[in-house]
Amino acid sequence: MTLADLSAFVAGHGLLLLLPLAVIEGPVVSVLAGVLCAQGLLHWEAALPLLALGDVIGDFVYYAVGRFSQGWLHRMAVRLHLPTEVGTELIARVSGHATRMLLIGKWTHAIGGVVLVAAGVARVNPWRFAAVNTLATLPKTALLLGAGVWAGANVVSLFARYGAVVPVLLVLGVLAVIVLLRRPVQEHAA
């Protein structure tokens, strides 16, 4: 397959591939889609909603893992002789600070999977989960798509810079979650 064949394939079928690929790894696919937009192989107006939808569907997969593995996690805690009341308190805190935690997880990306699973374990209302994640995903996906358009052929350089930022985002995300979990849960916490 030549580069011309690959370009023709992406131009003809690229949008069909975006949704399933975005479910698997939304942020990376968003940047790569931006590169394809810069090359005229995709239109950003069509790519953006598919990328955002795929990212939110992927988030629901993590949420479902947490939501439907709660019994298994409890049995593991009992087997490991861990105090289950600590888990109950942690779940209450995650639930009480769900909106802020979801935003931190989405925007730092480095701890996103853990936060999404924790939201499932805490049984955060699925409608609330969907609303917060969708609102957080739209600007993030647009920014990543735009970064891909801006990077164009220099996408390797962009990923190298992004790789250097990930540890910083991880530390900031962990610190933000720790601060939130240490705060008392109020009756109507966001």
C-alpha positions in Angstrom: 0.0 0.0 0.0 1.4 3.4 -1.0 1.0 6.7 0.8 -1.4 7.7 -1.9 -3.5 4.6 -1.3 -3.5 5.2 2.5 -4.5 8.9 1.9 -7.3 7.8 -0.3 -8.5 5.2 2.2 -8.5 7.7 5.1 -10.2 10.3 2.9 -12.9 7.8 2.0 -13.4 6.0 5.3 -11.7 8.1 7.9 -14.9 9.2 9.6 -16.1 5.6 10.0 -12.9 4.9 11.8 -13.0 7.9 14.2 -15.8 6.8 16.5 -14.5 3.3 17.4 -10.9 4.6 17.7 -12.0 7.5 19.9 -13.7 5.0 22.2 -10.4 3.2 22.6 -8.2 6.3 23.0 -10.0 9.6 22.5 -7.2 12.2 23.1 -4.6 10.6 20.9 -7.1 10.0 18.1 -8.3 13.6 18.4 -4.7 14.9 17.8 -4.2 12.5 14.9 -7.6 13.5 13.4 -6.4 17.1 13.6 -3.3 16.2 11.6 -5.6 14.6 9.0 -7.8 17.7 8.9 -4.7 19.8 8.3 -3.9 17.6 5.3 -7.4 18.0 4.0 -8.3 14.3 4.5 -11.0 15.0 7.1 -13.2 17.9 7.9 -13.0 19.1 11.5 -16.8 19.9 11.6 -17.6 16.2 11.0 -14.7 14.9 13.1 -15.3 16.9 16.3 -18.7 15.5 17.3 -17.6 11.9 16.5 -14.4 12.3 18.5 -16.3 13.8 21.5 -19.0 11.0 21.3 -16.3 8.3 21.2 -14.5 9.8 24.2 -17.7 9.9 26.2 -18.6 6.3 25.3 -15.1 5.3 26.4 -15.7 7.1 29.7 -18.9 5.1 30.2 -16.9 1.9 29.7 -14.7 2.9 32.7 -17.7 4.0 34.7 -19.4 0.6 34.0 -16.3 -1.3 35.2 -16.5 0.6 38.5 -20.3 0.3 38.8 -20.5 -3.4 38.1 -17.4 -4.5 40.0 -18.3 -3.0 43.3 -19.3 -6.4 44.8 -16.0 -8.0 43.5 -14.0 -5.1 45.0 -15.8 -5.5 48.4 -15.0 -9.2 48.4 -11.4 -8.5 47.6 -11.2 -6.0 50.5 -12.6 -8.6 52.9 -10.2 -11.3 51.6 -7.3 -8.9 52.1 -8.5 -8.0 55.5 -8.8 -4.3 54.6 -11.2 -2.2 56.7 -14.4 -1.8 54.5 -15.5 1.3 56.4 -12.5 3.2 54.8 -13.9 2.2 51.4 -17.4 3.3 52.4 -16.0 6.7 53.5 -14.0 7.1 50.3 -17.0 6.3 48.2 -19.0 8.9 50.0 -16.3 11.5 49.5 -16.0 10.7 45.7 -19.8 10.8 45.4 -19.9 14.1 47.3 -17.3 15.8 45.1 -18.3 14.0 41.9 -18.5 17.0 39.6 -15.1 18.4 40.6 -13.5 15.0 40.5 -14.8 14.2 37.1 -13.5 17.6 35.8 -10.1 17.0 37.3 -9.9 13.5 35.9 -11.0 14.6 32.4 -8.8 17.7 32.2 -5.6 16.2 33.7 -6.1 13.1 31.6 -3.3 11.3 33.6 -5.7 10.1 36.3 -8.9 10.0 34.2 -9.4 6.3 34.2 -9.1 6.0 37.9 -11.6 8.8 38.5 -14.0 7.3 36.0 -13.9 3.9 37.6 -14.2 5.5 41.1 -17.3 7.4 39.9 -18.8 4.0 38.9 -18.0 2.5 42.2 -19.5 5.5 44.0 -22.6 5.0 41.8 -22.6 8.6 40.7 -25.9 9.3 38.9 -25.3 8.2 35.2 -27.2 11.3 33.9 -24.9 13.6 36.0 -21.9 11.6 34.9 -22.9 11.9 31.2 -23.6 15.7 31.5 -20.3 16.5 33.3 -18.2 14.3 31.1 -19.8 15.7 27.9 -19.3 19.3 29.0 -15.7 18.6 30.0 -15.0 16.5 26.8 -16.1 19.1 24.3 -13.5 21.8 25.0 -10.8 19.2 25.6 -11.5 17.4 22.3 -11.7 20.7 20.4 -8.3 21.7 21.9 -6.7 18.4 21.0 -8.1 18.4 17.5 -6.9 22.0 17.1 -3.4 21.0 18.4 -3.3 18.3 15.7 -4.3 20.8 13.0 -1.7 23.3 14.3 1.0 20.6 14.5 0.3 19.2 11.1 3.2 17.1 9.9 5.1 17.9 13.1 2.8 15.7 15.2 5.8 13.7 16.5 7.2 16.8 18.1 3.8 17.6 19.6 3.5 14.1 21.2 7.1 14.5 22.6 6.1 17.7 24.3 2.8 16.2 25.5 4.8 13.3 27.0 6.9 15.7 29.0 3.7 17.3 30.4 2.0 14.1 31.5 4.0 13.7 34.7 3.1 17.3 35.7 -0.6 16.6 35.0 -0.4 13.4 37.0 1.0 15.2 40.0 -1.4 18.1 39.7 -4.4 15.7 39.3 -3.4 13.5 42.3 -2.9 16.6 44.5 -6.2 18.1 43.4 -8.0 14.8 44.2 -6.3 14.5 47.6 -7.3 18.0 48.5 -10.9 17.3 47.4 -11.0 14.0 49.4 -9.8 15.7 52.5 -12.5 18.4 52.3 -15.7 17.6 54.2 -18.6 16.5 52.0 -21.4 19.0 52.2 -25.0 18.0 51.7 -25.2 19.7 48.2 -21.6 19.5 47.2 -20.9 19.8 43.4 
